[in-house]
Structure formats: C-alpha cells, structure tokens
Amino acid sequence: MSFKRKNPGNQSIRRQLTFYMGLFVVLPLCLALMLLNFYLQKVTTENKINNETDLLSQIRDNTDQMIEVTNYATCMLMTNKNTLKNLRILEQDGDSYEIYQAKRELSNDISDVESSVLNAVGGKVAILTKKGYMIGSYTLSRTETNYEKEQWYQEILENGRKITCSTGIGTIFQEMTIYDNVQKYFYMGREILDYSGKNLGVMLIRLSEKKIWGKLAASMVTEEGGALYILDRNNDILMGYNEKYQKQLKELREQETVKEISEDEITTGNLKNDFYYMEGELENASNKLVYLIPQEIFLKENRKILQRILEMLLLVIGFTVCTMLYFSKRIARPLVEVAQTLEKAPNGMAVLEEPQGSFQEMSKFVSCYNQAGKKIEELLEKVERESRLKEKAHYEMLMSQISPHFIFNTVNSIRIMAIKEEQDRAGGNENTEKALEALGDILHVVYSNKNGMTTVGQETALLKAYVHIMQMRFGSSFQYYNVIPTELFYYEIPAFTMQPIVENAILHGVKGVTAGQIIVSAIEYENDFVISVFNNGNSADKKKIEDLLKGEKNQRAVTGIGLYNVNSRLKLLYGESYGLIYNEKVRNGFEIWVRLPKKITESEER
C-alpha cells in the first residue's frame, strides 16, 4: 500500500506567505497612501492659501500702521500754532526777510517731524503753499507746475484733512531735487486749514515702497510670478510690486463680488485663465491691496511635494515587495532544510543542528543594537539637557517672578466689565469675550514657551493682546501704535522684554494724560537693532532711571520682572553692550531704547 507524499492542493510556505503579505500588507498600504495623497493635496493647498492670506494681512496691517503714524505726525504739524502763523506770513506778496524766515522755520519743523516720528517708516513731508512755495526738510523752492488745475490737487481740497492718495503728487517731489526720484513711493496729501477753516496750503507725504512692502512682499512675489498692487477708490494703481498681469487686474476690477470688502476681510478667489487673487481694504485710506498670481505658480511647490510623495510611494512598495520576498525565502529555507534532514534520517529521528540563516543571531544582533542605541540616546539627552540648562534657568526665574497680581487684576477687571455689560444689556458680552481672548493669548505664551526665548513678531503679538486688556481696563485714554518693520519679526528676543516697558509707559506715563500716545518702533543696524518705546506722558529724571536699571526693582510691574530684571537678563545673555538705554534728550515724554543683537531663533533657521 502506497501514499502520495505531495498534495497538489497544498502550496509552499513561501508562496502562501507572499500571497497573504501582498493581500493584507501591500494592498492596504497602497490604498492608505493613495488616500493620504489626496488628503495631503487638499491640506497643502489650504495651508498655502492660509499662509499667503496671513502674509497679505501682515502687509496690510503694516501699511495701515505706517499711514496711521504719518497721519498722527502730520496732524501735530498742521495744528501747530507756529506752523499756521508761518503759513499766513507766506500768503504775503514779495520776498521779505520775514517770508524767508517763515520758510526756514517750516523747513526745520518738517525736519524735526521726519527725524523723530517718520524716520522709522521712511516718510518724507512737503508743504505746498497757496503762493506755490515748496517747503521740505532742508528744501526751499517754488514750483513751476500749474498744480491748481491738477486733479490730485482738487481731490485734496475736496477731501479736506482726510487723506487723499494719488500718484500725481509725485510731480511736486520730483521738483524737489534733494529727494531721491529713482525709487518708487506711495504719495498722500491733506489740506491745511486754520482754526477758521481757511485754506493755507496742502501737506504732501511720501512713504517708501521698500518700507511698505518689506520682506514679506518678496516672499509672495518671486521671479517666476506674482504681483502686488495698491489701488485707489477709482481702482487706479497707486503703487505696485512687480507690476504685470494688467489684463487680469482689469478683470478683477470688473467683478461685482470684489468691489465691497469689509476692513478685516481678505477676499480670495479665481479669475479666468487660471489666475488666483487675494484682496483686502486698507483701514486708514480706503484703498485696496491686491495680490495676483497664476495658479500654476501658486501651487507649484504643492505639486512638487505631491510628486515626491508619489515617488516615495513607489519606492516603499518596491522596497516592501523585495523585502517580503527576501524574508519569505529566509523563513522557508531553515524549515526546508530541517524537513530534508528528517526525510533522510533512517528512522525519522536525527540530531539537528541549527540551520544556517536562522534568526537566533539576528535576535542577538537586534538586542545588542538596541542596548547600544539606548546608551547613545541617553548620551544625546544628557548633552541636550546641559546645552539647554542656562536657558531653562532663565525661563524658570522669569516664570517664578510672574506676579499673580496681574492675573488677579485682569480677571477682576473682566468681572467688573461683565457686571456692567449685564446691567447695560446693550453692549452684550463682546468686550468680555475680547478681554478673555486677549488674556488667553497672554497665558498661552506664558505657559507654552519653554526656553525663555521668542521672536520680535511673537512679542509684538503679545503686546497687542496685553495693550488691548489695558485699554479696556482704563478706557480709551491712550492710543498705541506699533510700527516695528516686519523684516525684524524673525529676530530673537527674550520673552517678556518689551511688555514691562510698555506697562511702565501705561501705568506711569500716559495714565491720566489727555490724548496719551505710546509708539513702539525699531531701527535696524548692521549687527544689531534698537527697539524704541516712546510715550508722551510724564517724564522722568535721569538719576531715577539709572537707579532702576542698576538695582531698584519695580515690584508693581505686571509680570514682576521690572526694568532692572529686563536690563540684567539682556546683559547676561548678550553682554554689557546690550540692554536698556534711557533717552534723556526727550523732554516732552519718556523714551526707552532696547538694544539687541540680530540673531535668528533656532525655530526659524531652516
């Protein structure tokens, strides 16, 4: 009697392992990666749109801040009694010494405004009198242009003190040869009126295109494509960055859906010929900021990422198949060798030696490798802990000194606000919600920052939330302006460096002062930059400030770190050349400078 030793229906271990690995591993992996591919395509596109929208919003906010600061500076100049007196003198005929002296004083006043306030925003000012005098910083001349018939001049007279934007204003600045006529600028004009409403001339303002666009525009508009425009109320171009796509811009003007935009909204959409646009309205000048770019260029990086994902998908599948075939062979071979040895044994019993290719050695190798890897990981963690020890100590010191008084006072202010709003039943809970949101932003920064360092941009956002709470707490008794150039936003700064200075300006400067103003600006140098915090409130003597910086701590500061702590941290981190500097030359107000080295944070280095 004989038996079949091989069943035709049975398959080898290798073949079955290959089949089941392909069915339950490779196929699900392919399906998962395909779904991941579609998901990443959607997410990367949305992230690109959100990123560009954020950049355009930052450019718009920066432009609004520059116009607001310029508006504030020119208002001070136009309402100055000495300015109005000199302009009345220039209405006289002739060329007397009194007229010459009036022009000189006006030129000096303009120079003071440009150097003190408009320097940070790259602004230039000129006064065009009714007699045709052109007066600027160190410039006294008379225009030969028949400006009274120009449209821009009539618009300025029609709008009065309200800002009027027009490229035609540039003709006046071109006549003033002391100004650079090569670069492109943003031009504005305002009518100068005395207290009786009589016209004394017009004030013309020029802002640098470089300051308005900043480095953010270069990241949006590349050599491959893209364009940025600022349009006036009639949709005429006031200023452009990489001016092209005129046909698409004309199409955008004709679309009814983009003609009305709220102040805070950034409108996005598609045009014909596969173009993508973003549009937002400037707050101070009622002008539009427009961004145009071909969709092919807009989504180019996304397509590259997706192409790489598909390439990696093919590599993973190929590698998985090869690895599966290899290991299936290795698993089957020792079993086949054992079976052959047993078949050859005379009685089915044999002393077996471990076949070559078994996994005992591999297990030992993996065990040794894991032990070695664990030791290496411990060494790396130790080095990292030591390298971060100094920063951690600084941050823990900062956190330990945060005064609970600030949180208590802020929450108490919000509680009082909520009670008042509940009694009024008119304002709703909007102010309370905004205050809680701002408090949440501050607490998020406090408890999420782990190394004590942040960026100028993040510190600026923290200041905005903090000032918002203080304005709700004390009412709209002061105005806050932050005109730090966006190109400084990526530089490193210790956390809570500017906040105590701004707090000092609020509590000891503009508190109780009529029309209080706090202006935060910055100037960039070759190896470092200086942040200025100015307020027009109470002044302080030099000795008092020096005592504070040397050792007398201000325990009433919101976070408890005070001017002394800020100054000490900066000097400890960067050396004696850096820290806080009191500007003793300021007589009407108070100004502190913060000197810092230009250093990109580790999170921004790529």
Secondary structure, 3 states (H helix, E strand, C coil): CCCCCCCCCCCCHHHHHHHHHHHHHHHHHHHHHHHHHHHHHHHHHHHHHHHHHHHHHHHHHHHHHHHHHHHHHHHHHHCCHHHHHHHHHCCCCCCCHHHHHHHHHHHHHHHHHHHHHHCCCCEEEEEECCCCEEEECCEEEECCCCHHHCHHHHHHHHHCCCCEECHHHHHHHHHCCCCCCCCCEEEEEEEEECCCCCEEEEEEEEEEHHHHHHHHHHHHCCCCCCEEEEECCCCCEEEEECCCCHHHHHHHHHCHHHCCCCCCCEEEEEECCCEEEEEEECCCCCCEEEEEEEHHHHCHHHHHHHHHHHHHHHHHHHHHHHHHHHHHHHHHHHHHHHHHHHHHCCCCCCCCCCCCCCCHHHHHHHHHHHHHHHHHHHHHHHHHHHHCHHHHHHHHHHHHCCCHHHHHHHHHHHHHHHHHHHHHCCCCCHHHHHHHHHHHHHHHHHHHCCCCEEEHHHHHHHHHHHHHHHHHHHCCCEEEEECCCHHHCCEEEECCCCHHHHHHHHHHHHCCCCCEEEEEEEEECCCEEEEEEEECCCCCCHHHHHHHHHCCCCCCCCCCCHHHHHHHHHHHHHCCCCEEEECCCCCCCEEEEEEEECCECCCCCC
